[in-house]
Amino acid sequence: MNHSTQPTRVSATKTFLVSGLGTALEYYDFLIYGLAAGLVFNSVFFPGADPVVGTLYAFGAFGTGFLARPLGGIVIGHFGDKVGRKKMLTLTLVMMGASSFLVGLLPGYDTIGVAAPLLLVLLRLMQGFAAGGEWGGAALFGIERAPVGKRGLWGSFTSMGIGLGTLLGVGVFTLVSVAFDDRLTPFAWRIPFLLGGALVFVGLFARLSLPDEEAPGAAGAATGTGHDGGGEAGAGTPLAAAVRRSPRTVLCGLGVSYGYNTVAYIGFTYFLSYLTGIGYSSTQALAGQLAYSVLLILAAPLFAHFSDRYGRRPVMVVGGVATAVFLFGYFPLVDTMSVAAAVVAFAAIGFLTGTTQGPVPTFLGEQFPSHVRYSGMSVSYQIGAALGGGTASFVATGLMVLSGENPMSVAGYGAFAMAVLVACSLGLRETAHLSVEEINGVPRRRPEHPGTRSVH
């Protein structure tokens, strides 16, 4: 029996459909919740005398999705290592689509009272759990099927998917808003959620058409050896094995994720509210967000490709430093109250976010051998995402209040996050030019020559 863990080779187009497009559809569902939270959920699910309080409640419910992401990464990652990537990628897609569709059908507070916000939070937790398990598996689908020298590029399909899902979500909400003359309640806001639930079938078709693969853990158990020579592939939990193998790797991966997600969610959420707060219209701020998403989609594969050629760490370090420097230029640009300058600023921050978002999936995935890879990279990334992305807008808003509305405090906060990313990137091993066997910890065999004996 062949116990190789090398996955079946799949074309780049199909890999993108499974990894990139599938992730786009999932993150479309995950992110439209944030748009709805800022636009309509305060009146539909959290009605009250003060609309601001309702909006705070709505964003609080949005944040619960981040609480569930590490748990999703741990649980889905565990079974992804134990029973295979395909089954878990199918499960996460179904969970995300079902929860989005149910949000679209959920009665409001006026109909079922307090049960409405409670069910909304429950469905948001379900979304977060699914998103936590999706990222690692989708990234690994590309990484583990990539041709030689293209692991970074193929791993970036997931990063492109996140940008594409963001663009799709913003675009659908904008079209619905225009079609209904900005009257999103009582029905129009439901259309993006119902559409998201239906679109999941596209990704599901692609994922179910994949050939079944042997789980990495099962293969290691069958051969009696782990890929790192420790014989731990078939025993215990993959997460425990990953932490035991290298706690420093897990912590550094968490730091990389914290830095990237902090700046990404400052760009995706806080910058929008900053623009409308200083006098830009919602449409103008949305135009900036669209430019951000487009440049992110373009930059992610470009810099992932550079990481294949020049190394993961150099690209991450240069991208982190460049992003930190530009954050101090972003606010003076948008403070000119020029729409063109604001769009350029958004485009630039989207491009710079792509410098780190592109290589991140492969950089983190390559830190772990195959039998614990899904668990190791998922827990590192999702805890970092919860600590960084889940708190970014709250911390940025608090810094503005404490600093007397000085936006340089937010720039400093983002620069700190990039410093954490750079330091932790330097703490991880360079993997761009290692073979699959070397990443999995299989030592190279030296050819034996006649008349020689091993001194060991």
C-alpha positions as CSV (number, residue, x, y, z in Angstrom):
1,M,0.0,0.0,0.0
2,N,1.2,3.5,-0.8
3,H,1.4,5.6,2.4
4,S,2.7,8.7,0.8
5,T,1.1,11.9,2.0
6,Q,1.7,13.7,-1.2
7,P,-1.7,14.9,-2.3
8,T,-3.1,14.3,-5.7
9,R,-1.9,16.9,-8.2
10,V,-4.6,19.4,-9.2
11,S,-4.5,22.2,-11.8
12,A,-3.9,25.8,-10.7
13,T,-7.5,26.8,-11.9
14,K,-9.1,24.1,-9.8
15,T,-6.9,24.9,-6.8
16,F,-8.0,28.5,-7.0
17,L,-11.7,27.5,-7.2
18,V,-11.3,25.3,-4.1
19,S,-8.9,27.5,-2.1
20,G,-9.4,31.0,-3.4
21,L,-13.0,31.1,-4.5
22,G,-14.2,28.9,-1.6
23,T,-12.5,31.2,0.9
24,A,-14.0,34.3,-0.9
25,L,-17.5,32.9,-0.5
26,E,-16.9,32.1,3.1
27,Y,-15.3,35.5,4.0
28,Y,-18.0,37.2,2.0
29,D,-20.5,35.7,4.5
30,F,-18.2,36.5,7.5
31,L,-17.6,40.2,6.5
32,I,-21.1,41.2,5.3
33,Y,-22.1,40.8,8.9
34,G,-19.8,43.7,9.8
35,L,-21.3,45.9,7.1
36,A,-24.8,45.1,8.3
37,A,-23.8,45.7,11.9
38,G,-22.8,49.2,11.1
39,L,-25.8,49.9,8.8
40,V,-29.0,48.2,10.1
41,F,-28.5,45.7,12.9
42,N,-28.9,48.4,15.6
43,S,-32.5,49.0,14.6
44,V,-33.4,45.5,13.6
45,F,-32.0,43.5,16.5
46,F,-31.0,46.1,19.1
47,P,-33.7,48.8,19.0
48,G,-33.5,51.4,21.7
49,A,-33.8,55.1,22.5
50,D,-30.1,55.7,21.7
51,P,-29.0,54.5,18.2
52,V,-25.3,54.7,19.3
53,V,-25.9,52.1,22.0
54,G,-27.6,49.8,19.5
55,T,-24.7,50.2,17.2
56,L,-22.3,49.3,20.0
57,Y,-24.3,46.2,20.7
58,A,-24.3,45.3,17.0
59,F,-20.5,45.6,16.8
60,G,-20.2,43.6,20.1
61,A,-22.1,40.8,18.4
62,F,-19.7,41.2,15.4
63,G,-16.8,40.7,17.8
64,T,-18.2,37.3,19.1
65,G,-17.2,35.8,15.7
66,F,-13.5,36.4,16.6
67,L,-14.0,34.6,20.0
68,A,-15.1,31.5,18.2
69,R,-12.3,31.5,15.6
70,P,-9.5,30.0,17.7
71,L,-11.9,27.2,18.8
72,G,-12.8,26.6,15.2
73,G,-9.1,26.5,14.3
74,I,-8.3,24.0,17.1
75,V,-11.3,21.6,16.5
76,I,-11.4,21.7,12.7
77,G,-7.6,21.7,12.5
78,H,-7.5,18.6,14.7
79,F,-9.8,16.6,12.5
80,G,-8.2,18.0,9.3
81,D,-4.9,16.4,10.4
82,K,-6.7,13.2,11.6
83,V,-9.3,12.5,8.8
84,G,-8.2,14.8,5.9
85,R,-8.4,18.3,4.6
86,K,-11.3,17.7,2.1
87,K,-13.9,16.7,4.7
88,M,-13.2,19.7,6.9
89,L,-13.2,22.2,4.0
90,T,-16.6,20.8,3.1
91,L,-17.9,21.1,6.6
92,T,-16.7,24.7,7.1
93,L,-18.3,25.8,3.8
94,V,-21.7,24.2,4.8
95,M,-21.6,25.8,8.3
96,M,-20.8,29.2,6.9
97,G,-23.4,29.1,4.2
98,A,-26.1,27.8,6.6
99,S,-25.4,30.4,9.3
100,S,-25.5,33.2,6.7
101,F,-28.7,32.0,5.2
102,L,-30.4,31.7,8.6
103,V,-29.3,35.3,9.5
104,G,-31.1,36.4,6.3
105,L,-34.3,34.6,7.6
106,L,-34.0,35.6,11.2
107,P,-37.0,37.7,12.5
108,G,-36.2,41.0,14.2
109,Y,-36.6,42.2,17.7
110,D,-40.1,43.5,17.0
111,T,-41.3,40.0,16.1
112,I,-39.7,37.6,18.6
113,G,-38.2,40.0,21.2
114,V,-35.0,39.2,23.0
115,A,-34.7,35.9,21.2
116,A,-33.7,37.8,18.0
117,P,-30.4,39.2,19.3
118,L,-29.6,35.9,21.1
119,L,-30.1,33.9,18.0
120,L,-28.1,36.4,16.0
121,V,-25.1,36.1,18.4
122,L,-25.4,32.3,18.2
123,L,-25.3,32.3,14.4
124,R,-22.3,34.7,14.5
125,L,-20.5,32.3,16.8
126,M,-21.2,29.6,14.2
127,Q,-19.7,31.8,11.5
128,G,-16.6,32.5,13.6
129,F,-16.1,28.8,14.2
130,A,-16.4,28.0,10.5
131,A,-14.0,30.8,9.6
132,G,-11.5,29.7,12.1
133,G,-11.4,26.2,10.5
134,E,-11.6,27.4,6.9
135,W,-8.4,29.5,6.7
136,G,-5.8,26.8,7.5
137,G,-7.4,24.1,5.4
138,A,-8.0,26.3,2.3
139,A,-4.4,27.5,2.5
140,L,-3.0,24.0,2.9
141,F,-5.0,22.9,-0.2
142,G,-2.9,25.2,-2.3
143,I,0.4,24.8,-0.5
144,E,0.4,21.0,-0.5
145,R,-0.5,20.8,-4.2
146,A,1.9,23.5,-5.5
147,P,4.5,22.8,-8.1
148,V,8.1,23.1,-7.0
149,G,9.1,26.7,-6.4
150,K,5.4,28.0,-6.2
151,R,4.2,27.1,-2.7
152,G,4.1,30.8,-1.7
153,L,2.1,31.7,-4.8
154,W,-0.4,28.8,-4.5
155,G,-0.8,29.4,-0.8
156,S,-1.7,33.0,-1.6
157,F,-4.9,31.9,-3.3
158,T,-6.5,32.0,0.2
159,S,-5.3,35.6,0.7
160,M,-6.7,36.6,-2.7
161,G,-9.9,34.9,-1.6
162,I,-10.2,37.1,1.5
163,G,-9.7,40.2,-0.6
164,L,-12.2,39.0,-3.2
165,G,-14.8,38.2,-0.5
166,T,-14.4,41.7,0.9
167,L,-14.8,43.2,-2.5
168,L,-17.8,41.0,-3.2
169,G,-19.4,41.9,0.1
170,V,-18.9,45.7,-0.3
171,G,-20.1,45.5,-3.9
172,V,-23.3,43.6,-3.1
173,F,-24.3,45.8,-0.2
174,T,-23.7,48.9,-2.4
175,L,-25.9,47.5,-5.2
176,V,-28.7,46.6,-2.8
177,S,-28.4,50.0,-1.2
178,V,-28.7,51.8,-4.6
179,A,-31.5,49.5,-5.8
180,F,-33.6,50.2,-2.7
181,D,-32.7,54.0,-2.4
182,D,-30.8,53.5,0.8
183,R,-33.8,51.9,2.5
184,L,-32.1,48.7,3.7
185,T,-34.9,47.9,6.3
186,P,-37.1,46.0,6.7
187,F,-36.1,43.5,3.8
188,A,-33.3,44.7,1.6
189,W,-30.5,44.0,4.1
190,R,-31.5,40.3,4.0
191,I,-30.6,39.9,0.3
192,P,-26.8,39.8,0.7
193,F,-27.1,37.1,3.4
194,L,-29.6,35.0,1.4
195,L,-27.3,35.4,-1.6
196,G,-24.3,34.3,0.4
197,G,-26.0,31.2,1.6
198,A,-26.9,30.3,-2.0
199,L,-23.5,31.1,-3.4
200,V,-21.9,28.6,-1.1
201,F,-23.2,25.8,-3.3
202,V,-20.7,27.0,-6.0
203,G,-17.8,26.4,-3.7
204,L,-19.3,23.2,-2.3
205,F,-19.5,21.7,-5.8
206,A,-15.8,22.4,-6.4
207,R,-14.8,20.9,-3.1
208,L,-17.0,17.8,-3.3
209,S,-15.5,17.0,-6.8
210,L,-12.0,16.6,-5.3
211,P,-10.6,13.1,-5.0
212,D,-10.4,11.7,-1.4
213,E,-7.0,12.0,0.2
214,E,-5.3,10.1,2.9
215,A,-5.0,12.0,6.2
216,P,-1.4,13.0,7.0
217,G,-1.8,11.6,10.5
218,A,-3.1,8.2,9.3
219,A,-0.2,7.9,6.9
220,G,2.3,8.6,9.6
221,A,0.7,6.0,11.9
222,A,0.7,3.4,9.2
223,T,4.4,3.7,8.6
224,G,5.1,3.8,12.3
225,T,7.1,7.1,12.1
226,G,6.2,10.7,12.4
227,H,7.5,13.0,9.7
228,D,9.8,14.6,12.2
229,G,11.2,11.2,13.2
230,G,9.4,11.3,16.5
231,G,6.8,8.7,15.8
232,E,4.0,11.0,17.0
233,A,1.9,11.2,13.9
234,G,-0.6,8.7,14.9
235,A,-0.7,9.3,18.7
236,G,-2.3,12.0,20.8
237,T,-3.7,15.3,19.4
238,P,-2.0,17.1,16.5
239,L,-2.1,20.4,18.4
240,A,-0.4,19.0,21.4
241,A,2.3,17.5,19.2
242,A,2.8,20.8,17.4
243,V,3.2,22.8,20.7
244,R,5.4,20.1,22.2
245,R,7.6,20.0,19.1
246,S,8.2,23.8,19.0
247,P,6.3,26.2,21.4
248,R,8.4,29.0,20.0
249,T,7.1,28.4,16.5
250,V,3.5,28.5,17.7
251,L,4.2,31.8,19.6
252,C,6.0,33.5,16.7
253,G,3.3,32.4,14.3
254,L,0.8,34.0,16.7
255,G,2.8,37.2,16.7
256,V,2.9,37.3,12.9
257,S,-0.8,36.8,12.8
258,Y,-1.4,39.5,15.5
259,G,0.6,42.1,13.6
260,Y,-1.0,41.4,10.2
261,N,-4.6,41.2,11.4
262,T,-4.3,44.3,13.5
263,V,-3.3,46.4,10.5
264,A,-5.7,44.6,8.2
265,Y,-8.7,45.3,10.4
266,I,-7.7,48.9,11.0
267,G,-7.7,49.2,7.3
268,F,-11.0,47.4,6.8
269,T,-13.1,48.8,9.6
270,Y,-11.5,51.7,11.5
271,F,-10.4,53.7,8.5
272,L,-14.0,53.7,7.1
273,S,-15.3,55.2,10.3
274,Y,-12.5,57.7,10.5
275,L,-13.3,59.0,7.0
276,T,-17.0,59.5,7.7
277,G,-16.1,61.0,11.1
278,I,-14.1,63.8,9.5
279,G,-16.6,64.6,6.8
280,Y,-16.4,62.2,3.9
281,S,-19.7,60.7,2.7
282,S,-20.4,57.0,3.1
283,T,-20.2,56.6,-0.7
284,Q,-16.7,58.3,-0.8
285,A,-15.5,56.1,2.1
286,L,-16.9,53.0,0.3
287,A,-14.9,54.0,-2.8
288,G,-11.8,54.0,-0.8
289,Q,-12.6,50.6,0.6
290,L,-13.2,49.2,-2.9
291,A,-9.7,50.5,-3.9
292,Y,-8.3,48.9,-0.8
293,S,-9.8,45.5,-1.7
294,V,-8.7,45.6,-5.4
295,L,-5.1,46.5,-4.6
296,L,-5.0,43.8,-1.9
297,I,-6.1,41.2,-4.4
298,L,-3.4,42.2,-6.8
299,A,-0.6,42.6,-4.2
300,A,-1.1,39.3,-2.3
301,P,0.0,36.9,-5.1
302,L,2.7,39.3,-6.3
303,F,4.5,39.3,-3.0
304,A,3.8,35.7,-2.4
305,H,5.7,35.1,-5.7
306,F,8.5,37.3,-4.5
307,S,8.7,35.2,-1.3
308,D,9.2,32.1,-3.5
309,R,12.1,33.8,-5.2
310,Y,13.8,35.7,-2.4
311,G,12.5,34.1,0.8
312,R,9.6,34.4,3.1
313,R,11.3,36.4,5.9
314,P,12.8,39.2,3.7
315,V,9.4,39.9,2.1
316,M,7.6,39.9,5.4
317,V,10.2,42.2,7.0
318,V,10.3,44.7,4.1
319,G,6.5,44.6,3.9
320,G,6.1,45.2,7.7
321,V,8.6,48.1,7.8
322,A,7.0,49.8,4.7
323,T,3.5,49.4,6.1
324,A,4.6,50.9,9.5
325,V,6.2,53.9,7.7
326,F,3.2,54.6,5.5
327,L,0.7,54.5,8.3
328,F,2.1,57.9,9.4
329,G,1.5,59.3,5.9
330,Y,-2.0,57.9,5.6
331,F,-3.7,60.3,7.9
332,P,-2.2,63.5,6.4
333,L,-3.3,62.3,3.0
334,V,-7.0,61.7,3.9
335,D,-7.1,64.9,6.1
336,T,-6.7,67.0,3.0
337,M,-10.4,66.2,2.4
338,S,-9.6,65.3,-1.2
339,V,-11.5,62.2,-2.4
340,A,-8.7,61.4,-4.9
341,A,-6.1,61.5,-2.1
342,A,-8.3,59.4,0.1
343,V,-8.7,56.7,-2.6
344,V,-4.9,56.7,-3.2
345,A,-4.3,56.4,0.5
346,F,-6.7,53.4,0.7
347,A,-5.2,51.8,-2.3
348,A,-1.7,52.2,-0.9
349,I,-2.6,50.7,2.5
350,G,-4.4,47.8,0.6
351,F,-1.3,47.2,-1.5
352,L,1.0,47.2,1.6
353,T,-1.3,44.9,3.5
354,G,-0.9,42.5,0.6
355,T,2.9,42.5,1.1
356,T,2.4,40.4,4.3
357,Q,-1.0,38.8,3.6
358,G,0.3,37.1,0.5
359,P,3.2,35.1,2.0
360,V,1.5,34.5,5.5
361,P,-0.4,31.3,4.7
362,T,2.6,29.5,3.3
363,F,5.1,31.0,5.8
364,L,3.1,29.7,8.7
365,G,2.1,26.4,7.1
366,E,5.7,25.6,6.3
367,Q,6.7,25.9,9.9
368,F,5.0,22.6,10.8
369,P,5.3,19.0,9.4
370,S,2.3,17.7,7.5
371,H,0.8,15.5,10.3
372,V,0.3,18.5,12.6
373,R,0.3,21.4,10.1
374,Y,-3.5,22.1,10.0
375,S,-3.6,22.3,13.8
376,G,-0.4,24.2,14.3
377,M,-0.9,26.9,11.7
378,S,-4.6,27.3,12.5
379,V,-4.2,27.8,16.3
380,S,-1.3,30.3,15.7
381,Y,-3.2,32.3,13.1
382,Q,-6.6,32.3,14.7
383,I,-5.5,33.3,18.2
384,G,-3.4,36.1,16.6
385,A,-6.5,37.1,14.6
386,A,-8.6,37.2,17.7
387,L,-6.1,39.3,19.6
388,G,-5.3,41.6,16.7
389,G,-8.3,41.8,14.3
390,G,-10.9,41.3,17.0
391,T,-9.7,44.3,19.0
392,A,-8.2,46.6,16.4
393,S,-11.1,49.0,15.9
394,F,-11.8,49.2,19.6
395,V,-8.2,50.0,20.5
396,A,-7.9,52.5,17.7
397,T,-11.0,54.3,18.8
398,G,-9.8,54.3,22.4
399,L,-6.5,55.8,21.4
400,M,-8.1,58.6,19.5
401,V,-10.2,59.5,22.6
402,L,-7.2,59.3,25.0
403,S,-4.9,61.3,22.6
404,G,-7.4,64.1,22.1
405,E,-8.3,63.0,18.6
406,N,-4.7,62.7,17.4
407,P,-4.6,60.1,14.5
408,M,-0.9,59.7,14.9
409,S,-1.7,57.6,18.0
410,V,-3.4,55.1,15.7
411,A,-0.5,55.2,13.3
412,G,1.8,54.4,16.3
413,Y,-0.5,51.5,17.3
414,G,-0.3,50.1,13.7
415,A,3.5,50.5,13.6
416,F,3.8,48.6,16.9
417,A,1.8,45.8,15.4
418,M,4.1,45.7,12.4
419,A,7.1,45.7,14.7
420,V,5.7,42.5,16.4
421,L,5.2,41.0,12.9
422,V,8.8,41.8,11.9
423,A,10.3,40.5,15.1
424,C,8.3,37.2,15.0
425,S,9.0,36.7,11.3
426,L,12.7,36.8,12.1
427,G,12.1,34.3,14.8
428,L,10.7,31.7,12.4
429,R,12.8,29.6,10.1
430,E,13.3,30.4,6.5
431,T,11.5,27.8,4.5
432,A,11.1,29.1,0.9
433,H,13.8,26.9,-0.6
434,L,13.4,23.8,1.5
435,S,12.0,20.6,0.0
436,V,8.7,19.1,1.2
437,E,10.7,16.3,2.8
438,E,12.9,18.8,4.7
439,I,9.9,20.8,5.9
440,N,8.3,17.5,7.1
441,G,11.5,16.7,9.0
442,V,12.7,13.8,6.9
443,P,16.5,13.7,6.9
444,R,18.2,13.5,3.5
445,R,19.8,10.1,2.8
446,R,23.4,10.2,1.9
447,P,24.4,7.7,-0.8
448,E,26.5,4.9,0.5
449,H,29.8,4.1,-1.3
450,P,31.4,0.7,-1.5
451,G,34.0,0.0,1.1
452,T,32.8,2.6,3.6
453,R,31.0,2.2,6.9
454,S,28.8,4.5,8.9
455,V,30.6,5.9,11.9
456,H,27.3,6.1,13.8
